[in-house]
Amino acid sequence: MTAQSASELDGAFQEVFLCGITKKAGTAYQYAAVIEEVTPEQGEKDGESVATGSGGRIWKRTPEGDYEFTVKIYPLNLKLSDATDMATMFTGDDTDITTPISSTNTRTVNLFRVAFLNTDDTTATTAEGTTAANYAARRITFLDARCVSYKESWDDRILSAEVKFKGPAFNKAGTGRITRESVTSQDAAGLAALSAYT
């Protein structure tokens, strides 16, 4: 029997994670090095009861709401491929790749795939990639996320930004846009790599 991995012994994934963001039909870049906090929120599947003439109740469902999540980052360079800022995801202008980098707000709204990976596999380097067998791992992936807010702050004399992404729970065809995956240290295979986001 394979020994339990660190998160299983501790009872929780802790300290480190991977975060990969991919612009639709683009390249995946890794952002964990500039992220302090992540707050993913899947939309509620709410509802309410409706009183009937007999005094009974019928449960009226509310369709699952939009998902959203906020990341707190410490931004550095606007260049998208450097993966040290998310401002161009909000402005919609990531075309400038020559120093000095410039990005002007536009009406363009791009779609992104955002993946967060927790794992004890220290050889894993991307949130979208495989994890080795016999290591615990858990991944949540959001498809078709829009960057809807980018708020910079100079609190405590350090530059930070809170970046919000938002998207629908399903696409037009009714296919879910949020996927969770997990494996344990006892499983014969790790997580598979995500397919291309096109």
C-alpha positions as CSV (number, residue, x, y, z in Angstrom):
1,M,0.0,0.0,0.0
2,T,1.3,3.4,-0.9
3,A,2.0,5.8,1.9
4,Q,-0.4,8.8,2.3
5,S,0.8,12.0,0.8
6,A,1.4,15.2,2.8
7,S,-2.1,16.8,2.3
8,E,-3.8,13.5,3.4
9,L,-1.6,13.3,6.5
10,D,-2.4,16.9,7.4
11,G,-6.0,16.6,6.4
12,A,-5.9,19.6,3.9
13,F,-4.0,21.0,1.0
14,Q,-1.9,23.9,2.3
15,E,0.5,26.7,1.4
16,V,1.1,26.3,-2.3
17,F,-1.0,25.9,-5.4
18,L,-0.8,26.4,-9.2
19,C,-2.9,28.7,-11.3
20,G,-3.0,28.6,-15.0
21,I,-4.9,31.1,-17.2
22,T,-5.4,30.6,-20.9
23,K,-6.9,33.1,-23.3
24,K,-9.3,31.2,-25.7
25,A,-7.2,29.7,-28.5
26,G,-4.1,31.1,-26.7
27,T,-1.2,30.0,-24.5
28,A,-1.5,28.9,-20.9
29,Y,0.5,31.0,-18.5
30,Q,1.1,30.3,-14.8
31,Y,0.2,33.0,-12.2
32,A,0.7,31.4,-8.8
33,A,3.9,33.4,-8.1
34,V,1.9,36.7,-8.0
35,I,-1.3,35.5,-6.3
36,E,-1.9,35.8,-2.6
37,E,-5.5,34.9,-2.3
38,V,-8.2,33.1,-4.4
39,T,-11.9,33.1,-3.7
40,P,-13.9,30.9,-6.1
41,E,-17.7,31.0,-5.9
42,Q,-19.9,28.8,-7.9
43,G,-23.4,30.2,-8.4
44,E,-26.2,29.0,-6.1
45,K,-28.8,26.5,-7.1
46,D,-31.4,28.2,-5.1
47,G,-35.2,28.2,-5.1
48,E,-38.3,28.8,-3.0
49,S,-41.5,27.1,-2.1
50,V,-44.8,28.2,-3.7
51,A,-48.0,27.7,-1.7
52,T,-50.8,25.8,-3.5
53,G,-54.5,26.0,-2.9
54,S,-54.4,22.8,-0.9
55,G,-52.0,24.3,1.6
56,G,-49.2,22.3,0.2
57,R,-45.9,23.5,-1.3
58,I,-44.2,23.1,-4.6
59,W,-40.5,23.8,-4.8
60,K,-39.7,26.3,-7.6
61,R,-36.1,26.0,-8.6
62,T,-33.9,28.9,-9.6
63,P,-31.4,28.1,-12.3
64,E,-27.8,27.9,-11.2
65,G,-26.3,31.4,-11.1
66,D,-23.1,32.7,-12.7
67,Y,-19.8,31.7,-11.1
68,E,-17.2,34.3,-10.1
69,F,-13.9,34.4,-8.4
70,T,-11.5,37.0,-7.2
71,V,-7.7,36.8,-7.0
72,K,-5.5,39.2,-5.1
73,I,-2.2,39.7,-7.0
74,Y,1.0,41.7,-6.8
75,P,1.3,43.0,-10.3
76,L,4.6,43.8,-12.0
77,N,4.9,43.7,-15.8
78,L,2.0,44.2,-18.2
79,K,3.4,41.8,-20.8
80,L,1.0,38.8,-20.9
81,S,3.6,36.2,-21.5
82,D,5.5,37.3,-18.3
83,A,2.5,36.2,-16.3
84,T,3.1,38.8,-13.6
85,D,0.0,41.0,-14.1
86,M,-3.6,40.5,-15.3
87,A,-4.4,44.1,-16.3
88,T,-4.5,43.3,-20.0
89,M,-7.1,40.6,-19.4
90,F,-9.4,43.4,-18.2
91,T,-8.4,46.1,-20.8
92,G,-8.7,43.6,-23.7
93,D,-5.5,45.0,-25.2
94,D,-2.6,42.6,-24.9
95,T,-1.1,43.2,-28.3
96,D,2.0,45.2,-27.3
97,I,4.9,42.9,-26.6
98,T,7.7,45.4,-27.1
99,T,9.1,47.3,-24.1
100,P,7.8,49.7,-22.9
101,I,4.6,47.7,-22.8
102,S,1.4,49.7,-23.2
103,S,-2.3,48.6,-22.8
104,T,-5.3,50.9,-23.4
105,N,-8.8,50.0,-22.3
106,T,-11.0,48.7,-25.2
107,R,-14.4,47.3,-25.7
108,T,-12.9,43.9,-26.3
109,V,-14.0,41.2,-23.8
110,N,-11.9,38.0,-24.1
111,L,-12.7,34.5,-22.8
112,F,-10.4,32.7,-20.5
113,R,-9.9,29.2,-19.0
114,V,-8.8,29.4,-15.4
115,A,-7.5,26.3,-13.6
116,F,-6.4,26.0,-10.0
117,L,-4.5,22.9,-8.9
118,N,-3.6,21.7,-5.4
119,T,-1.3,18.7,-5.3
120,D,1.5,17.0,-3.3
121,D,3.3,16.2,-6.6
122,T,6.2,18.6,-6.5
123,T,7.1,17.8,-10.1
124,A,3.8,19.4,-11.3
125,T,4.6,22.8,-12.8
126,T,1.4,23.8,-14.5
127,A,-2.2,23.8,-13.3
128,E,-3.3,22.3,-16.7
129,G,-0.8,19.5,-16.8
130,T,-0.7,15.9,-15.5
131,T,0.1,14.9,-11.9
132,A,2.0,11.8,-11.0
133,A,0.4,8.6,-9.7
134,N,0.4,8.1,-5.9
135,Y,0.1,11.8,-5.1
136,A,-3.1,13.5,-3.9
137,A,-4.3,16.2,-6.3
138,R,-7.4,18.4,-6.8
139,R,-8.2,20.7,-9.7
140,I,-11.0,23.1,-10.4
141,T,-11.4,24.6,-13.9
142,F,-13.6,27.4,-15.0
143,L,-14.3,27.8,-18.8
144,D,-15.3,31.0,-20.6
145,A,-14.4,33.3,-17.8
146,R,-14.5,37.1,-18.4
147,C,-12.3,39.5,-16.5
148,V,-14.9,41.9,-15.2
149,S,-13.0,44.0,-12.7
150,Y,-9.4,45.1,-12.0
151,K,-8.9,47.2,-8.9
152,E,-5.4,48.4,-7.9
153,S,-4.4,49.4,-4.4
154,W,-1.4,50.9,-2.6
155,D,-2.5,49.9,0.9
156,D,0.3,49.2,3.3
157,R,2.6,50.8,0.7
158,I,2.7,47.7,-1.6
159,L,1.1,47.6,-5.0
160,S,-1.6,45.0,-5.3
161,A,-4.8,44.4,-7.3
162,E,-8.0,42.5,-6.9
163,V,-9.0,40.9,-10.1
164,K,-12.5,39.5,-10.6
165,F,-13.5,36.9,-13.2
166,K,-17.1,35.9,-14.0
167,G,-18.9,33.5,-16.3
168,P,-22.0,31.4,-16.9
169,A,-22.5,28.1,-15.2
170,F,-23.4,26.5,-18.6
171,N,-22.9,27.4,-22.3
172,K,-25.7,27.9,-24.7
173,A,-26.0,24.1,-25.3
174,G,-26.3,23.4,-21.6
175,T,-22.9,22.0,-21.1
176,G,-21.3,22.8,-17.7
177,R,-18.5,25.3,-17.5
178,I,-17.0,24.3,-14.1
179,T,-15.1,21.0,-13.6
180,R,-13.6,19.6,-10.5
181,E,-11.2,16.6,-10.5
182,S,-9.3,14.7,-7.8
183,V,-7.1,11.7,-7.1
184,T,-5.6,10.3,-4.0
185,S,-2.2,8.8,-3.1
186,Q,-3.8,5.4,-3.5
187,D,-4.9,5.8,-7.1
188,A,-2.9,4.2,-9.9
189,A,-2.9,7.3,-12.1
190,G,-2.7,11.0,-11.5
191,L,-4.8,13.7,-13.1
192,A,-4.7,13.9,-16.9
193,A,-3.7,17.1,-18.7
194,L,-6.5,19.4,-19.8
195,S,-7.2,19.5,-23.5
196,A,-6.6,22.6,-25.6
197,Y,-8.9,25.5,-24.9
198,T,-10.1,26.5,-28.4
